[in-house]
Amino acid sequence: MVRYRYSPLPGRDYIRVATLHPGEFDDDIVVSFDTLPFPGDGSLRYEALSYAWGSKKDPLPVYVNMRRITTTGPLQNSCRTTLPQILATKNLVIALRHLRYVDKPRLVWVDALCIHQADDAEKGPQVAMMGEIFRLAHRVVAWLGPEENDSNHAMELTDYLGAEVDVDFATGSLSPAEGCTDPSLGDQKIDLPFDERYFFSIHHLISRHWFDRLWIRQEIYLANSEAIIMCGFRRVKWTSFRRGLACLYRKSGVLSVGITVSQINSRRRALRGLIFQSGTTGLRNLRRQYDYSHCADPRDRIYAILSFLPEWEMALIPRPDYSRPYNDLYEQVTIQYIKCYGGLNILCQCEPQDSTSCPSWVPNWSKPAAFATAIRLQSASSQLGAWYDFPERGVLKAVGVPETKVEKYCQFPHFENLDSRSIFEEIRRVLLNMHSEERYTVEDYARIITLGDFAESYDPPDYGWPDIYAVKRVVKLMISDRYQFTWDDFLASSAYISVLNGAWVISGTRLVLTTNGYLGIAPASTEPGDMVCVILGCDLPLLLRPLGNDKFKLVGPCFVPSLNHGEALLGPLPENIQVVYLGYKDVLSGEISREDPRLKSLPVDLTDFHRHLSQKPGAVIHVEPEILREHGVDLTYFDII
């Protein structure tokens, strides 16, 4: 076996493209390479392949014709002893067999072939160009894999769904497409009229590895309208396929035929991010949008989404460098993000990880963090800006109030393999354990298990969420050990569904009781003695673990209703003020102000803050810690490592 030796690229603005030589399906794969300047204007016509690499076990050869002479099948098969080869994964070789024409060459760009994967010096600049390579391709071909498990049937029906519905991807709403043959398909309340064969075939199709791969997000979303999804020899336009997936996602309750709850929810998580991907995303949403996508190299958690970042965040990311340790990359990105925005909300993405050398205040994006992904930001530090410093490598100094400590906890189990009634029974078990002390109200529990997501959190109320009174009725039944839940309960009220939706967020977490009587939801690693702190510039309370020598470890964010709206820093809100989305509502007058009314009590000039607030709802005011201390705020400096 002779390995192919790559020639170095002449410069950063060059790429290799591969000519896929014609042949019959079972012929050896033969390619030749051309090194070309990348024009950046779409004038170079090639197709880019989006695919999952698959297992590297037992790779197969791709032969490289150095003479760039188009070969025929017999010639290809006779040259295997003389042509140099590149070892490729089986999935890639199978894809190339399906892509290859019988009678003419095909110009393609495939990362595993066109980038010298063993050369980190070449790989970094090429990865930085990948967004443009896919954006400017004549066509992107997304390869799902060979035909199996009735995938032709699934592809056909998904394409049919895509032709029958319109989708508002900003809101996720469905409607019948103009000229559709079955308007019921665009009605989210009506089940899909397909048989069991379809649901099994589509489940197998959407369970393929391509849907879980992080890199495919930019590859398919930067593609032009000619992009296709290919499974076996069946092809569907991506635009139609995406609409079909959205219809399936919104009407996914019917998928329960013979498929487990955990399988359904695993697929829903993967599909949600893919289907409803927005054009741009920020690093603060890195976990929420991409945590369930996979990549082999932890550095790609950053590099694979570069094309989706706004320009000012893209500037925070160093040029891709695969010789650099990923934890060093994560730390630099976190520091630059904090300095850019002057806030500490990125700390809400942190959860403890055993297998990393990252400081605890640096999100370890290489590992999922279920609780940090799902919890919604509140306003724990009101509109007060952050104070921070980096006194030495690996240390973040922050300022906040050590409000209370964890006294004890009750563990919620993982709900992935439980049905709805079993989930309710497990939540009931935990609540009754805590309720035995009779210290808390039904409303306390309602806010805890739904993480405060109610219609009344918005003005006007958003009845896409249940009202708090409906959820309180459900919780009241929960803490009554005499009521037995039935399947009919889950069909009767959206409040039950809201509790179930909240259950997926609190799955595997801990219901904590603090030393001063607060209830909260905290990560599974929380222990008695952990401090519940409100940090300036961070919108959720954080759990800090004392390590001695005035050093602390960040355990993660927590949800504590009594601390969610600046109470630890500014005291309780006036009785007539209710916090609503992006504002403070006077329940007596009905007026909504963007400004926290408690800020007026501070001995600071608010003029500049008012001007910024009129332009940007998320504006903050920076108040020196000493001024807050003089105002009676019990601030502490924390060295977090």
Summary of the structure (lengths in Angstrom):
residues: 641
radius of gyration: 27.6
end to end distance: 50.7
largest distance: 87.2
contacts: 2045
relative contact order: 0.08
helix: 37%
strand: 19%
